Amino acid sequence: MKRKIMKSTQDDISSFERAKLDPAFGDNGILWLHAPDATQTFAKGLSTTADGSIFISLACRFGQHAPDGVGIAKIGPDGEVDPDFGTQGYAIYPEKAARMTPFAPLILPNGDMLIRCLGGDAYKPMLMRILADGSVDESFADGGVQTFDLKDYRLIAADVVPMDDGRILVFGRATHKVIGSTDGIVIRLLENGQLDLSFHQTGMLSLSFRGDATTNASLGLLVDDKYLLAGGTETEALIRRYHLDGQIDTSFGVAGEYALPSSDINTSWAAFNDLLVTPEGKLIGVGDQYLDRYSGFLVGLDANGHADPDFAEGKVLFTPPRLGTSTMSKLALDTSGRVVVYVDLSSEGFVLGRYSASGALDETFGDRGYLYIGFGEARELSLGFAIQGTRGILVSGQIVNTAPPMMNRAIIMRVPHA
């Protein structure tokens, strides 16, 4: 079953308490982005480094007869474009495939960057490597881009995890070209982007995961020499743990898996969207489910896949009804150990929620724990989110106004932690 298109039911977004942006960032908390010579610039995901530098993945258009571009902008800690990076702070390159959409860049220890993308008519996963100075690493895979042209499988969804030794793990789902089955998958690449043929002789390992091409594994982690895959199976938000040989680890959860408890057996969609490991080795995950509408969920698990009694008393937390149709798409821990969640209201705003380390909603944050960031007068496409150390919380995306004055502009905003 294909996922339903969200239709918002929340109150007028302009009635929500609006965030007080950090005046030390950009122009009173706002930075508008525009790549040189581009007719349109689209801000996607973003990441930060220990020194506070900000890297934003961008998609750009350069006019009717020029190829589109994809790449990175580098921004200083307080919103100043870095003129020494790329061209005036922007490193944009012609797309390797039509309609290439980048996700948040992954910053490697040496300053190089990996950008996961979707491209082509089928929005096929790809992986691009950019050097620390903003140039494409032509030695990586095929001219800088790995297209995952696998022999037996067609890759559908991918989540990228760099390893400490320079190799790269790719978690996700793929369909078998002959059998037609959909499986969870782990791919291991060498540092140069080529398949690591010492990994199960083919560079990849298929893993059993319930679901089909539209509902299956979508993200993964390597934790203590075991693989975690997470995603959804239409009616279940599911995490499974595997040994390195691909066998299910039956010591995790119930017979090797954790399935989000559902309050209604008629749930027609449920999936994990993001998953992290806490400093204590526990798991926190966010996602969305559909009953009468979409709602986001937040759940804490112990290291072995059971509900964590120390997080929200072992209960699943959902977005409050006053948010209406919403999902939780990303999460992160701030410098105080609080859980910050990124909430998606379709095209109606940038919203953050905050919980204590024990899973209690932080009522001091925004309007009873949730904070609206935006303008309230245009379509607001929230796409990126990152914790910038002690400086604050960053969000990125697009402001689109179809009524005069017409605009479609890329934006980054920063909210203080307090």
N, C-alpha and C positions, 0 to 999 in steps of 0.2 A: 504494500500500500504506500502511495506517495504521501509525503508530508503535506499537510494543509497549509494554505497561505494564511498568514496571521491577519486578523482584522481586529483593530484595537477597540477595547470597551472601557478603557479607563476614563477618569474625569479629564476635563480640559487640562492639558499639560501646563498651561500658563498659571493654573491655580496652585501648582506645586511650589514648595519653597525653592527658590533658585539659589544656586551656589554662589558664594562670594569668591570670585577668582583671585588668584595670587597676583597682586599688582607688580611684583618683582619679575614676573615672567612676560616676555614680549611686550605688547601694548596693553597694559592693565589686565594681564592674564591670558591674552589671546595672541596667537601668531597665525597669520594667514600665509599660506604657502603658494608659490607660483614658480614653477620651473622655467628657466630662461627659454624664450622662443616658443613655449607651449601655448596652444590656444585654450587648453583646459588641463588642470592638474587635479588628480584624485589622491587624497591621503588615505592610506590603508592602515596596516598595523604599525606599531612602533615598539622600540626597545630602548633601554638605557644601560649605561655602563657605570662602573663604580665611581668614576669622576663626575658623573652627572650628565655626560654627553648623551644626546638623543639621536637615534637613527629612525627615520620614517620611510617605509616602503611606499613608493608612488607609482601610479599609472598615469601616463600623459598622452594627450593628443596634440598633433602638430599641424593640423590642417587636412583638407580633403585629399590632397595628393601626396602626403608624407606618411611614412609608417608611424604607428603609435610607438610609445616607448614605455619601459619599465625600469625601475631602479631605486635609488636611495637619496635622501637628503640628510645631511648632518647638521645638527643644531647644537649650539652650546648650552650649558646648564640652565641659563635663564632666558632662552628663546632667541639667541642671536645666531643667524645663519653663519656657518663656518666657511669663510671664503677660500680656504686652502684645500677644501675637499671638492673633488670633481671640478665642475664649472660653476663658480660662484656658490658653492655649497651643494650643488645638485649633480648626481652622476646618473644620467638617464641614457638608456641604450635601446636601439630598435628591438622590438619584440621578436622572439624566435617563433611565435605562433600567434594567430589572431586572438584578440580579446584576452590577453594574458593578464591575470589578476594576481598580484603578489600579497603574501601574508606578512606578519611581523618578521623583521630580520632577526636571525640568530647570530649574536656576536661571539666570535671565537676568541680564545685567549690571545692570539697574535694580532687581533684587530680585524682580521678578515670577516666576511659576513656570508652567511647562507640565506637565501631567500626562497622559500617554498612558494610555488605559483600554481595556478590552474590556467591552462591555455588550450587553444584549439577549439574546434566545433563541439567536442565532447567534454571540454574543460578538464583535460587530462592533467594529472599532477606532474610537475616538473620541479627541478631544483637548480638554482643559479648560485654561482659563487662570485663575490665581488671582493677585491683586495682592499686593504685598509685605506689606500689612497683614493678609492672610488673606481678604479679601473676593473674591467671584467677579467677574471682569472681564466685566460684562454687555455691553460693546461688542465682545467677541470673538465672531466667528462668530454663532451663534444663541443669544443669552442666556448666553454664556460657554462653549459647547461646540460644536465642529465635529464633525459626525457623518459626514462624507465621503459624502454622498448624491450620488454621481457619476452622470452621464448614461448612460455606456456600460459602466461597470465596477462590479463589487461588490468593495470592498476587503476582503481577508481578513486580512492581516498588515501591520503598520506599525511602522517605526522612525523616530523623530523627531529631526531635527538642526537646531537653531536656527542661522541665519546671522548674521554680524556686523552686517548692515544692518537686522536686525529681522525679515526674512522667515524663513519656516520651510520646510525641506525634509522631506518624508515619503517614506521608502523602504520598499518591501515588495513584496507580490504582490497581484494582483487577477484576477478572472475576468471575461471579457467577457459581458455579459448576453445577447447574441444569439448570438455564435459559440460561446461556451462555453470558449474557450481560456483558459489561465492564463499570465499574463505577469508579469515583473518590472515595477516601476512607480516613477516619481518624480513626486511631487506638490509643487507650490510654492504656499505660502500667503503672502498679505500679512501684515503685522504684526497686522492686525485679525482674522485668521483666515479671511478670505474667499479663494477661489481667485484666484491671480494669473493673470489671463487674458492677460497679456503673455508668459507662459511657454507656448510652443508653441500659443498661441491658445485653449487649453482649460484651462490650469493644470496639465496633467499630460503625462507622456511615458511610453509603454509601451516596455519593453525586453525583448528576447528572453532568456529564462532557462529552461533545461530543467527539466521537472518538471510537477507538476499542483497542484491546490488544496491538497493536504496536504504536498507536497514541492516547494519552490520557494524563491525569494528571501525572506528574512525580515529582513534588516538592511542598512544601507548607510552610505556616507560620501561626502563631497565632498572630494577631495584634489587639489590643484594643478589645479583646473578640470576634473577628470574624476570621473565617478561610479564608485564601487565598489559592487557588490551581492554579498551573500554569503548562503549558505543551504545547501540540500541537495537532491539529486535521488534519494532513496532509497539508491542505491549509491555516491553521490559527495558529498563535502563540497566545495562549489564556490565560487570567487570569480571574478567577471568584472569587467572594467573597460571603461568606455564614454566616448566623447567626449560633449560637451554636446549634440550633435545626436542622440544615441542610437545612433550607430554603434559597433560593437565596436572597442576599441583593440587591434589585433593586436600591438602592441609589448609587451603585458603577458602574462607567462607563456607558454603555448603557444597561439598563435592567439587571444589575448585572454583566456585564463582559466587559473586554477590549480585543479587537482583534487587533493585529498588522495590520495597513493598508498595503495592498499589492499593489505593482505597476503593477502587472500582474496577471490576474485572473487564469492563467495557472500554478501558483506556485504549485509545487508538493510536497513541504515539508516546514513546518515552525513550530518552537517550541521554547519555553523558556527553557534555560538551568540553569539559576541562577537568583535569585531575592533577593534584600535586601531592608531594610527600613532605610532611612537616619535619622540623629538626629532630623530633622525637621518633621519627620513622612511621608515623601514622599517615592515613590518607584522608584527604578532603576532596570531594568532587562536586561539581555543579552540572546542571543540565536542564531539560525541560520535559514536560509531559502534557498530554492533551486529554482533558475530560470534556467539560462543556466549553472550555477555552484553553489556550496555552498558559501554563504557569511554570515559573522557574523553581528548581529545587536545589537545596544545599544539604549535604550529608557528610558526616564524619565517620570513619572506620578505623579500627585498630590495624596493626600491621598485618594481621592475618585475615582481613576481610570480614570482620564482624562489626556490627554497630558499636560505636565507641560510647560507652556510658558517660565519659567525661566531656563529650561534645553534644550539647543540646539534649542531654540525658538519653542519648541513643536514638533520638527521634529525627525524622526527616523534616527539614524546614522548607516552607514554600514561600514564594513571593506573596506579600499581603494582597487581599482582594482589591484594595484601593488602587493598586497599580494596574488592575485589569489584565488584559492580554500581555504577557511578558515572558521572557526566557532569561535564564542566567547563562551567559555565553563564556565568561572567563572569570578567573579568580586569582588572587595573589595574597601573600602575607606582607603586611607593612613592617616597618622597622620595629614596631612594638609587639609584633606577633598577632595583630588583629587580622581578621579575614575580610578582605575587600572583594566584593563581587561586582561584575560588570553586567548590567541588566539591559536587555534589548527590548525596546518597545516598537519594533519594526522601524518605521521612518519618523517616529514622533519624539525623539529626544535622546540625550545622553543621560543615563541614570546610573548612579553608583549606590551600593548598599554596603553597610559595614557591621561586622559581628565581632564579639570578643573572641579570644582564643578558645574559650569554652563553648562557643556557639550561641551566646546571648546577643540578641539584636541591640546594637549600640544606639540607644534612643537620643544620645547627644549629637548624633551625626545627622545633619540635614533635617528632614521632616520625619521624625520618629524612625530614624535609621536609614532612610533613603534620601538621596540628594539628586535633584534635577540640575543639569548643566546645559545651558543653551539660551535660545532666544524666544522660543514660543511663537514665532511668526512665520516660520518656514518649515519645510521638511528637513529633518535633522537625521542624517545617516551616521550612526555611531559605528565605528569600525575598529578602533584601536584603543588599548588601555595598558598602562604600565605604572608601577610604583617607582618614583624617582628618588630613592633613598629617603632622607629626611626632608627633602624639599617639597614633596607633595605628590599628588596623583595626576597623571597625564591622561588625556583622552584625545583621540584623533578621529577625523571623519570628514563629512561633507555637509555644507549648508546649501540647500537648494530652494530657491524662491521662484515659483512659476508665474507670479504676479509682479507687476512693476514695483520696485526695480528688479528686473530679472537677474538671477545670479546662480552660479554653481561653483562654490569655492571650497578649497581644501583648508582645513583648520586644525590647530592644536590648542588645547586649553589646559591650564593647570589649576588644581584646587589644593589649598593647604590641607594638611592632615587634621588640623584641629576641628 
